[in-house]
Amino acid sequence: MKKINYEILLKAIGAVFLILFVLLPSFYLLGFMIVKWNDVYREVFAHPLIGSKFWHEILRYLALSFRLAIFTVLIDLLIGVPLAYVLVKSDIPGRGLLEDLTTLPLVVPTSGFGFATMLTWTTSYGLTALVGKPIGINSIIPLIKVPALMLIVHVSLTFPYVVRTVSGALRDVESSYEIISRSLGASSLTTFRRVTLPMIMPSVFSGSVLAFARSLGETGATMIVAGVSTTAPIAIVKWEFENKLAPAAFLGALLIGISLAIIVPVERLSKSTMIRHLAPTSLEIKLAQFERKIPKFTRYIRDVLVVLLLMLIVMAPVGMLLYSVVRYWSRDPYTGRIESSVKYQLFGPSRYWDSIIYSIRTSFIASTLATLISMYIAIVTLPLITRSRIGHIIRTLLKIPLVIPTSALGLAMILLWGPKGFNLISPGIWLIVFTHVVFSVPVIVETTVASYYESMLDVYEDTARSLGASLYDVYETITLPMTRRGLLAGTLLAFTHSLGETGATFIVMGSDMTLSTLIVNMVEALALPAAMFASLLIISISLVLLWIIRTLSH
């Protein structure tokens, strides 16, 4: 009997799971467009009654989404690069807390955070009230024609992509170059501009593109603060509920194609370097002389401004949410009406408390199942990434599910597994689970692979195999124990992400509503006090999970 090659078998199992549960849903809409192109073309471009109305709407929604994403990234760079520098190069106290605050927008439920941000900037007792006038939910910024509140929310949710990417690059920069530059009389600013920045430019670009893709696909928080504006991801949700599948699928495929087109080149670029060797011009010499005259105490001003800005866009919404719940707990502070209080809406005739308990149960069941399935797929996938020639390609492809619009992902799942596709899974908790698996697997895989390479496990594995250990023994006794911390941290991150996902869940949930989608429904029903409590509850859960993640990571 021929001996089974367990290494090939394990890699084959990992490949099947990845293709079936992660990559196929991510790319399905692109294939759907090819197969159904005639039907889609007739609906979008040549409808017998409305002509190309849907195409013009798609262009309008995409234009807003692109403007929003572009200006979001510009602000992200202004915030993220200095913050990353402070976190890595500065001796500012409490850097661990600042890193946690930077991570917070990545793990909090977007609908809850969006509602908290809306309270912070639009209410009469919010931050803008200090300068005399709150921001209207439909206020448009002149010239760039972008809703102000939407821009604030997108910046809050995307700047961590720039910070985390640039921080990693700054930690890898060879400090001897910076030391030599300073020893030759260059100021810290000149050193950063002429030495450090060119070396980290690939990471700056990579973080910018990730933030751009994340902004382009953001759904949950945007639905809360959209007002009368409609972005492309919101249009997908709206058209799916109106059973207008052709324009929804076409727009979703466009967004997935855009994500694919920008992520793959960026992954290649991030492996390169952009060190420039330019001869100093007279203007450069004068600029360096000016930078040398800047007082050293300005770096402390920089650090304080960065911290204040971080507190403003991350902690202020959470604090305002807590303040609002206390303020509205027993009665409306303006009218005195008990019917507009948190307590009345939770326990009165509307009984939102029962809905919250049910949605929490649904959220935890779905997130737990999705995370367990994703953890198993990540474990069997690890050898495929670390021990095969195409590992770097697979790792690049796994970036796609992290940045594609979640509303497009939800639509793809309906068209693939749901009643409009193979009809294997009906909308409900199981379709929620398998939808969340798509973006949970990459989160767990990425942290586990990072832990693998940091521990130089390939050396230990090769040594054990050369001494006669089987693949199973090596994997059980060496690989899994030494990557356990990264695996657990990634699992908790995936669970937190799943707990707060909104856009895709809206499309696939059926009657099984999660807490993040319940918050959107509460806001639309104008049950704002109940939405305050639900948002504070789910953000509090995320904060506890973030603390556990940080504890496991150290």
C-alpha positions in Angstrom: 0.0 0.0 0.0 1.3 3.4 -1.0 2.3 5.6 2.0 0.1 8.7 2.5 2.0 12.0 2.2 0.5 13.8 5.2 2.1 17.1 4.3 0.5 17.1 0.9 -2.8 16.0 2.4 -2.8 18.8 5.0 -1.9 21.4 2.4 -4.7 20.1 0.1 -7.3 20.3 2.9 -6.2 23.9 3.7 -6.4 24.8 0.0 -9.9 23.4 -0.3 -11.2 25.2 2.8 -9.6 28.5 1.7 -11.1 28.3 -1.8 -14.5 27.2 -0.7 -15.1 29.3 2.4 -12.9 32.4 1.9 -11.8 33.1 -1.7 -14.9 31.9 -3.6 -17.4 34.2 -1.8 -14.9 37.1 -2.2 -14.6 36.8 -5.9 -18.1 35.3 -6.7 -19.7 38.6 -7.8 -17.0 39.0 -10.5 -17.9 35.6 -11.9 -21.6 36.3 -11.5 -21.2 39.4 -13.7 -19.7 37.3 -16.5 -22.4 34.6 -16.4 -25.3 37.0 -16.0 -23.9 39.9 -18.1 -26.8 40.1 -20.6 -29.4 40.4 -17.8 -27.2 42.9 -15.8 -26.6 45.0 -18.9 -30.3 45.2 -19.7 -31.2 46.3 -16.2 -28.3 48.7 -15.6 -27.7 50.2 -19.1 -30.8 49.5 -21.2 -33.8 49.2 -19.0 -37.0 49.3 -21.2 -38.7 51.9 -18.8 -35.9 53.9 -17.1 -33.0 53.4 -19.6 -29.6 53.9 -18.0 -31.0 55.4 -14.7 -29.2 52.8 -12.6 -25.9 53.5 -14.3 -26.1 57.2 -13.6 -27.0 56.5 -10.0 -24.0 54.1 -9.7 -21.7 56.9 -11.1 -23.1 59.3 -8.6 -22.7 57.0 -5.6 -19.2 56.0 -6.7 -18.2 59.6 -7.1 -19.2 60.4 -3.5 -17.5 57.3 -2.3 -14.2 58.1 -4.1 -14.2 61.8 -3.0 -14.9 60.6 0.6 -12.1 58.0 0.5 -9.5 60.4 -1.1 -10.0 63.1 1.5 -10.2 60.5 4.3 -6.8 59.2 3.3 -5.3 62.7 3.1 -6.4 63.4 6.7 -5.3 59.9 7.7 -1.7 60.7 6.5 -1.7 64.0 8.4 -2.7 62.2 11.6 -1.3 58.7 11.1 2.3 59.4 10.1 3.1 61.7 13.1 1.2 59.4 15.5 3.2 56.4 14.2 6.5 58.3 14.7 5.5 59.3 18.2 4.5 55.7 19.1 7.8 54.3 17.9 10.4 57.0 18.3 9.2 59.1 21.1 9.6 58.6 24.9 6.1 59.8 25.6 4.6 58.2 28.7 1.7 55.9 28.3 2.6 54.6 24.8 0.9 51.3 25.5 -2.4 53.1 26.2 -2.0 55.2 23.0 -1.4 52.0 21.0 -4.6 50.6 22.5 -6.5 53.7 21.5 -5.2 53.4 18.0 -6.3 49.8 17.8 -9.8 50.5 19.2 -11.4 51.7 16.0 -10.4 48.4 14.4 -12.3 46.3 16.9 -15.3 48.3 18.0 -18.6 47.7 16.2 -18.9 50.3 13.4 -22.6 51.0 14.0 -22.1 51.7 17.7 -19.0 53.8 17.0 -20.8 55.7 14.2 -23.7 56.5 16.6 -21.3 57.6 19.3 -19.6 59.9 16.8 -22.9 61.3 15.7 -23.7 62.2 19.3 -20.3 63.8 19.7 -20.6 66.2 16.8 -24.3 66.8 16.2 -25.9 67.2 19.6 -26.4 70.5 21.4 -24.2 69.2 24.3 -21.5 67.7 22.1 -18.0 68.9 21.3 -19.1 71.3 18.5 -21.5 73.0 21.0 -18.4 74.4 22.7 -17.8 76.6 19.6 -21.5 77.5 19.3 -23.0 75.3 16.6 -23.3 71.5 16.2 -22.7 69.9 12.8 -25.9 69.0 11.0 -26.1 65.4 9.9 -26.6 66.6 6.3 -23.9 69.3 6.5 -21.7 69.3 3.3 -18.2 70.6 3.3 -17.9 73.2 0.5 -15.6 72.7 -2.4 -15.0 68.9 -1.8 -18.8 68.3 -1.5 -18.4 65.6 1.2 -20.7 65.2 4.2 -18.8 66.5 7.2 -20.0 63.9 9.7 -19.3 61.0 7.2 -15.7 62.3 6.7 -15.2 62.4 10.5 -16.4 58.8 10.9 -14.3 57.5 8.0 -11.2 59.2 9.4 -11.8 57.7 12.8 -12.2 54.2 11.4 -9.4 54.2 8.8 -6.4 56.1 10.3 -5.3 53.0 12.3 -4.4 51.3 9.0 -1.9 54.1 8.3 -0.6 54.1 11.9 -0.1 50.3 12.2 1.5 50.0 8.8 3.9 52.9 9.2 4.7 51.9 12.8 5.8 48.5 11.6 8.1 50.1 9.0 9.6 52.5 11.5 10.5 49.7 13.9 12.3 47.9 11.0 14.3 51.0 9.9 18.0 50.7 10.6 18.6 53.3 13.3 22.3 53.7 12.3 21.3 55.9 9.3 19.4 58.3 11.6 22.2 58.4 14.1 24.7 59.2 11.4 22.4 62.0 10.0 22.1 63.6 13.4 25.8 63.3 14.1 26.4 65.3 10.9 24.3 68.1 12.4 20.9 67.4 10.8 17.9 68.2 12.9 15.3 65.5 13.8 12.9 67.0 11.2 15.6 67.0 8.5 16.6 63.4 9.4 13.0 62.2 9.2 12.4 64.0 5.9 15.6 63.1 4.1 16.5 59.7 5.7 13.6 58.0 7.5 10.6 59.0 5.2 12.2 57.7 1.9 12.8 54.3 3.6 9.3 53.9 4.9 7.5 55.3 1.8 6.4 51.8 0.6 4.6 51.3 3.9 3.1 54.8 3.9 1.7 54.1 0.4 0.5 50.6 1.5 -1.2 52.0 4.6 -2.8 54.7 2.5 -4.2 52.3 0.0 -5.6 50.0 2.8 -7.2 53.0 4.4 -8.6 54.1 1.0 -10.1 50.6 0.4 -11.5 50.5 3.9 -13.2 53.9 3.5 -14.5 52.9 0.1 -16.3 49.9 1.5 -17.3 51.1 5.0 -21.0 50.4 5.6 -22.1 50.1 9.2 -21.2 53.5 10.6 -21.9 55.2 7.3 -25.5 54.0 7.5 -25.9 55.7 10.9 -24.6 59.1 9.8 -25.5 59.1 6.1 -28.6 61.3 6.4 -29.8 61.9 2.8 -26.4 61.0 1.3 -25.8 57.6 -0.3 -22.4 55.9 -0.8 -21.9 52.9 -3.0 -21.9 50.3 -0.1 -25.2 51.8 1.2 -26.7 51.6 -2.3 -25.9 47.9 -2.4 -27.8 47.3 0.8 -30.7 49.5 -0.3 -31.0 47.8 -3.7 -30.8 44.3 -2.2 -33.7 45.0 0.1 -35.6 46.4 -2.8 -34.8 43.2 -4.8 -32.9 45.1 -7.4 -30.2 42.5 -7.7 -28.7 43.5 -11.1 -27.6 47.0 -10.2 -26.6 45.8 -6.7 -24.5 43.0 -8.0 -22.9 45.2 -10.7 -21.9 47.9 -8.2 -20.7 45.2 -5.8 -18.5 43.6 -8.5 -17.1 47.1 -9.3 -16.1 47.6 -5.7 -14.5 44.2 -5.4 -12.7 44.7 -8.7 -11.3 48.0 -7.4 -10.2 46.4 -4.1 -8.4 43.7 -6.0 -6.8 46.1 -8.4 -5.2 48.2 -5.7 -4.3 45.5 -3.1 -2.2 43.2 -5.3 0.1 46.0 -6.6 0.4 47.5 -3.1 1.5 44.1 -1.7 4.3 43.9 -4.3 5.3 47.5 -3.6 5.5 47.0 0.1 8.3 44.5 -0.5 10.4 47.1 -2.3 12.3 50.1 -1.2 12.1 53.7 -2.2 15.4 55.2 -0.9 16.2 58.3 -2.9 19.7 59.7 -3.3 19.3 63.3 -4.4 22.0 65.8 -4.4 21.2 68.7 -2.0 20.0 71.9 -3.8 20.4 75.4 -2.5 16.7 75.3 -1.5 17.2 72.0 0.3 20.2 73.5 2.2 18.2 76.6 3.2 15.4 74.4 4.3 17.7 72.2 6.5 19.2 75.4 8.0 15.7 76.6 8.9 14.7 73.2 10.4 17.9 73.3 12.5 16.7 76.6 14.1 13.3 75.2 15.1 13.4 74.9 19.0 13.6 71.4 20.4 10.6 72.0 22.7 8.3 71.9 19.6 8.6 68.1 19.6 6.7 68.2 22.9 4.0 70.3 21.3 3.9 67.8 18.5 3.4 64.9 21.0 0.7 66.8 22.9 -1.2 67.6 19.7 -1.0 64.0 18.5 -2.4 62.8 21.8 -5.1 65.4 21.9 -6.2 64.5 18.4 -6.2 60.8 19.2 -8.4 61.5 22.3 -10.7 63.7 20.2 -11.5 61.2 17.4 -11.4 58.0 19.5 -12.1 58.5 23.2 -14.4 61.5 22.9 -17.2 59.6 21.1 -17.0 56.8 23.7 -17.1 59.3 26.6 -19.9 61.2 25.0 -21.9 58.0 24.6 -21.5 57.2 28.3 -22.5 60.8 29.2 -25.6 60.6 26.9 -26.8 57.3 28.5 -26.5 58.9 32.0 -28.1 62.1 30.8 -31.1 60.3 29.2 -31.4 57.5 31.7 -34.6 58.4 33.5 -36.0 61.3 31.4 -35.4 63.6 28.5 -33.2 66.4 29.9 -34.9 69.0 27.7 -38.6 68.1 27.8 -38.7 66.1 31.0 -40.6 63.3 29.2 -40.1 59.9 30.7 -41.1 58.3 27.3 -37.9 59.6 25.8 -35.7 58.1 28.5 -33.3 55.1 28.2 -35.1 53.2 31.0 -38.5 53.7 29.5 -37.5 52.5 26.0 -35.7 49.5 27.4 -38.3 48.3 29.8 -41.5 50.2 28.7 -44.1 49.0 26.2 -41.5 48.9 23.3 -39.4 46.4 25.3 -36.1 47.1 23.5 -34.4 45.3 26.4 -35.8 42.0 25.1 -34.6 42.8 21.6 -31.1 43.6 22.9 -30.9 40.4 24.9 -32.0 38.4 21.8 -29.6 40.2 19.5 -26.7 39.7 22.0 -27.4 36.0 22.1 -27.5 35.9 18.3 -24.3 37.9 18.0 -22.4 35.7 20.4 -23.6 32.5 18.9 -22.8 33.6 15.4 -19.4 35.1 16.3 -18.4 32.1 18.4 -19.3 29.6 15.6 -17.7 31.8 12.9 -14.5 32.2 15.0 -14.2 28.5 15.8 -14.6 27.5 12.1 -12.2 30.2 11.1 -9.6 29.1 13.7 -9.7 25.5 12.3 -9.3 26.7 8.7 -6.4 29.0 9.8 -4.7 26.0 11.5 -4.9 23.8 8.5 -3.9 26.7 6.2 -0.8 27.6 8.1 1.5 25.0 6.4 0.1 26.0 3.0 1.4 29.6 3.6 4.6 28.9 5.4 5.8 25.7 3.7 4.8 26.2 0.0 6.1 28.2 -2.9 2.8 30.0 -3.4 2.5 31.0 0.3 3.1 34.7 -0.4 0.5 34.7 -3.2 -2.1 33.2 -0.8 -1.2 35.7 1.9 -1.8 38.5 -0.6 -5.1 37.1 -1.7 -6.2 36.9 1.9 -5.9 40.7 2.1 -8.9 41.0 -0.3 -11.6 39.8 2.1 -10.4 42.3 4.7 -11.0 45.4 2.5 -13.8 44.5 0.1 -17.1 46.3 1.0 -19.0 44.1 3.5 -22.3 44.9 1.8 -20.8 43.4 -1.5 -19.7 40.4 0.5 -23.2 39.9 2.0 -24.7 40.2 -1.5 -22.2 37.6 -2.8 -23.1 35.2 -0.1 -26.8 35.5 -0.9 -26.2 35.0 -4.6 -23.8 32.1 -3.9 -25.2 30.0 -1.0 -28.6 31.6 -0.4 -32.0 31.2 -2.0 -30.9 33.3 -5.0 -28.0 30.9 -5.6 -27.4 27.3 -4.8 -30.1 27.6 -2.0 -27.9 25.6 0.4 -28.2 28.1 3.3 -31.2 30.3 4.0 -30.8 33.8 5.4 -30.3 33.5 9.2 -27.7 32.7 11.7 -25.9 30.1 9.6 -25.5 32.4 6.7 -24.3 35.0 9.1 -21.7 32.5 10.4 -20.3 31.6 7.0 -20.3 35.2 5.9 -18.2 36.2 8.9 -15.9 33.2 8.3 -14.8 35.0 5.0 -13.2 37.9 6.8 -12.3 36.1 10.1 -10.0 33.6 8.5 -7.6 36.3 7.1 -7.4 38.0 10.6 -6.4 34.8 12.3 -4.1 33.7 9.6 -2.2 37.0 9.5 -1.5 37.1 13.2 -0.6 33.4 13.3 1.8 33.7 10.4 3.4 36.8 11.9 4.0 34.8 15.1 5.4 31.9 13.1 8.0 34.1 11.4 8.9 36.0 14.5 9.7 32.7 16.3 11.8 31.4 13.3 9.7 28.2 13.5 10.9 26.9 10.1 14.4 26.2 11.6 12.9 24.2 14.5 10.6 22.4 12.1 13.4 21.4 9.7 15.5 20.2 12.6 12.7 18.0 14.0 12.0 16.6 10.5 15.7 15.8 10.0 15.6 13.8 13.2 12.8 11.7 11.9 9.7 13.4 13.4 6.5 13.1 11.4 4.7 16.2 10.1 1.9 15.6 12.5 4.3 15.4 15.5 6.1 18.5 14.4 2.9 20.4 14.0 1.4 19.2 17.3 4.5 19.6 19.5 6.4 22.5 17.9 4.3 24.6 15.5 1.0 25.0 17.3 2.5 25.5 20.8 5.0 28.2 19.6 2.3 30.1 17.6 -0.3 29.7 20.3 -0.1 33.3 21.4 -0.5 34.7 17.9 -3.3 32.2 17.2 -5.2 33.2 20.3 -4.8 36.9 19.7 -6.0 36.6 16.1 -8.9 34.5 17.3 -10.0 37.2 19.7 -9.6 39.9 17.1 -11.7 37.9 14.7 -14.3 37.3 17.3 -14.5 41.1 18.1 -14.6 41.9 14.4 -17.4 39.4 13.9 -19.3 40.7 16.9 -19.5 44.2 15.4 -19.9 43.6 11.7 -22.9 45.4 10.2 -23.0 45.7 6.4 -22.8 42.1 5.3 -24.9 41.0 8.3 -27.8 43.3 7.3 -28.1 41.4 4.0 -27.8 37.8 5.2 -29.4 37.9 8.7 -33.0 37.1 7.8 -34.9 37.3 11.1 -31.8 36.6 13.3 -30.8 40.2 14.1 -27.4 40.9 15.7 -26.8 43.8 18.1 -24.9 45.9 15.6 -27.7 45.7 13.1 -30.3 46.3 15.9 -28.5 49.6 16.6 -29.1 50.7 13.0 -32.7 49.8 13.2 -33.1 51.7 16.5 -31.6 54.8 14.9 -33.9 54.6 11.9 -36.9 54.1 14.2 -35.7 57.2 16.2 -35.4 55.2 19.4 -32.2 57.1 20.1 -32.0 56.5 23.9 -32.2 52.8 23.4 -29.6 53.0 20.6 -27.3 54.9 23.1 -27.5 52.1 25.6 -27.0 49.3 23.0 -24.0 51.1 21.5 -22.4 51.6 24.9 -23.0 48.0 25.7 -21.4 46.6 22.6 -18.5 49.0 22.7 -17.9 48.0 26.4 -17.8 44.4 25.3 -15.2 45.2 22.6 -13.1 47.1 25.2 -13.0 44.1 27.4 -12.0 41.9 24.5 -9.3 44.4 23.5 -7.8 44.3 27.0 -7.7 40.5 26.8 -6.0 40.6 23.4 -3.4 43.0 24.8 -2.8 40.8 27.8 -2.3 37.7 25.6 0.0 39.6 23.3 2.5 40.5 26.0 
